[in-house]
Amino acid sequence: MNEMELMMQLHRNNQRQGPGSEDTTRLVLTLAGINPEMSYKIADIGCGTGAQTITLAKTLKGDIVAVDLFEDFLERLKKNIAKEQTLASVRPLVASMDDLPFQNGTFDIIWSEGAVYNIGFRQGINYWKDFLKTGGILAVSELSWTTKERPAELEEFWTGEYSEMNTISEKIQILEEAGYKVLGHFILSDVCWIANYYEPLMDAHSAFLKRFGHHAMAHHIVETDRKEFDFYKKYKNYYSYGFYIAQKI
Ligand SMILES: C[S@@+](CC[C@H](N)C(=O)[O-])C[C@H]1O[C@@H](n2cnc3c(N)ncnc32)[C@H](O)[C@@H]1O
């Protein structure tokens, strides 16, 4: 079992696989000027078990394609969504976010919470742009520095984990260079990080180690999560997830 598969096993029973909240998803819809009376074609890329997909489907009319690399996450999404009263229809799709089977100009909204880093922010937002209609909205959350300078051990940790760690203004510049009009941005709250992500993740560790503790990689994943959580508590002034809302013009 490789690292990605072990991570999937660790995260599959949790509601979220990254920081976020229902309020955050709704705030993005407001900043994007989305009209709940209209019907939208939406792609939710790297949807995981679909926490944000469900909020979108409960709030908006239309069709949502929920894309993830892991079928198990999408199976969980199907079970979770079956318990909800939704307005939009949701179609799960197993696909890689850098090789999507969509026609150009298909979507009104491309959504992606905490997932674009898998192919890199610059590549993702450039590649996905073709799938948006003119006037369509890109809503993407991405780990970002919130200050120009930060402690060396933090910088070393996150740039080791993700080579495209940049400041918010650099992320905005990348969106502008790709030809988007940036409509807004904000950073995720502590609740998104701690109550909705790290605490449920820490709770999942013991069952995960009972089942997969014979893999050295499982211990490495748990140690890295704990370190990440400790770093977040210590250094949260220096980084967060930025949510970026942009329009294809
Ligand atoms: C940090 S999780 C975020 C999940 C969800 N959006 C959330 O916020 O709870 C990143 C997601 O990206 C998915 N993923 C990783 N690489 C992918 C790829 N190449 N194509 C599609 N999905 C991918 C993972 O399976 C995972 O569900």
Ligand as a Chemical Component Dictionary entry (heavy atoms), coordinates in Angstrom:
data_LIG
# 
_chem_comp.id                   LIG 
_chem_comp.type                 NON-POLYMER 
_chem_comp.pdbx_formal_charge   0 
_chem_comp.three_letter_code    LIG 
# 
loop_
_chem_comp_atom.comp_id 
_chem_comp_atom.atom_id 
_chem_comp_atom.alt_atom_id 
_chem_comp_atom.type_symbol 
_chem_comp_atom.charge 
_chem_comp_atom.model_Cartn_x 
_chem_comp_atom.model_Cartn_y 
_chem_comp_atom.model_Cartn_z 
_chem_comp_atom.pdbx_ordinal 
LIG C1  C1  C 0  -6.967  17.709 1.063  1  
LIG S1  S1  S 1  -8.180  16.746 0.229  2  
LIG C2  C2  C 0  -9.549  17.899 0.103  3  
LIG C3  C3  C 0  -10.869 17.190 -0.074 4  
LIG C4  C4  C 0  -12.110 18.069 0.018  5  
LIG N1  N1  N 0  -12.140 19.052 -1.045 6  
LIG C5  C5  C 0  -12.201 18.749 1.368  7  
LIG O1  O1  O 0  -11.863 19.951 1.446  8  
LIG O2  O2  O -1 -12.594 18.087 2.343  9  
LIG C6  C6  C 0  -7.534  16.635 -1.431 10 
LIG C7  C7  C 0  -8.369  15.736 -2.333 11 
LIG O3  O3  O 0  -7.757  15.689 -3.617 12 
LIG C8  C8  C 0  -7.860  14.360 -4.115 13 
LIG N2  N2  N 0  -6.837  14.167 -5.144 14 
LIG C9  C9  C 0  -5.486  14.004 -4.989 15 
LIG N3  N3  N 0  -4.872  13.924 -6.181 16 
LIG C10 C10 C 0  -5.860  14.008 -7.113 17 
LIG C11 C11 C 0  -5.860  14.002 -8.533 18 
LIG N4  N4  N 0  -4.738  13.888 -9.230 19 
LIG N5  N5  N 0  -7.046  14.128 -9.163 20 
LIG C12 C12 C 0  -8.212  14.238 -8.472 21 
LIG N6  N6  N 0  -8.271  14.276 -7.122 22 
LIG C13 C13 C 0  -7.116  14.171 -6.453 23 
LIG C14 C14 C 0  -7.664  13.492 -2.894 24 
LIG O4  O4  O 0  -8.149  12.188 -3.110 25 
LIG C15 C15 C 0  -8.463  14.280 -1.860 26 
LIG O5  O5  O 0  -9.800  13.898 -1.838 27 
# 
loop_
_chem_comp_bond.comp_id 
_chem_comp_bond.atom_id_1 
_chem_comp_bond.atom_id_2 
_chem_comp_bond.value_order 
_chem_comp_bond.pdbx_ordinal 
LIG C1  S1  SING 1  
LIG S1  C2  SING 2  
LIG S1  C6  SING 3  
LIG C2  C3  SING 4  
LIG C3  C4  SING 5  
LIG C4  N1  SING 6  
LIG C4  C5  SING 7  
LIG C5  O1  DOUB 8  
LIG C5  O2  SING 9  
LIG C6  C7  SING 10 
LIG C7  O3  SING 11 
LIG C7  C15 SING 12 
LIG O3  C8  SING 13 
LIG C8  N2  SING 14 
LIG C8  C14 SING 15 
LIG N2  C9  SING 16 
LIG N2  C13 SING 17 
LIG C9  N3  DOUB 18 
LIG N3  C10 SING 19 
LIG C10 C11 SING 20 
LIG C10 C13 DOUB 21 
LIG C11 N4  SING 22 
LIG C11 N5  DOUB 23 
LIG N5  C12 SING 24 
LIG C12 N6  DOUB 25 
LIG N6  C13 SING 26 
LIG C14 O4  SING 27 
LIG C14 C15 SING 28 
LIG C15 O5  SING 29 
# 
